[in-house]
Amino acid sequence: MAKKRNYVNNKDLLQALIDYREACKEAENSGDPTPQVPEYVGKCILLIATRLATKPNFSGYSYKDEMISDGIENCLQYIHNFDPEKSNNPFAYFTQILWYAFLR
């Protein structure tokens, strides 16, 4: 039986977020503007949002694109609150943010 492949690698996403946090701290200490979120992190958030929107809970919604956009916006708004010292599961963190954005 073939092993099921995940569409987002949680370990790589965690490492990318740790690197991004360090870059943000360095920028804050030096007085530079906050760096842009890495493309890989944005791609992962988009994949999670798109996949979550296909769940049966949201199957009849005619405004899925707006729902996904709102969820991505919320993820980017709260990306700085993710603490790798408390949790090593950014996939679950972003999924929860997206879930509540979709319900709204």
Secondary structure as UniProt FT lines:
FT   HELIX           10..30
FT   HELIX           39..52
FT   TURN            53..54
FT   HELIX           56..58
FT   TURN            59..60
FT   HELIX           64..77
FT   HELIX           79..81
FT   TURN            84..86
FT   HELIX           90..103
//
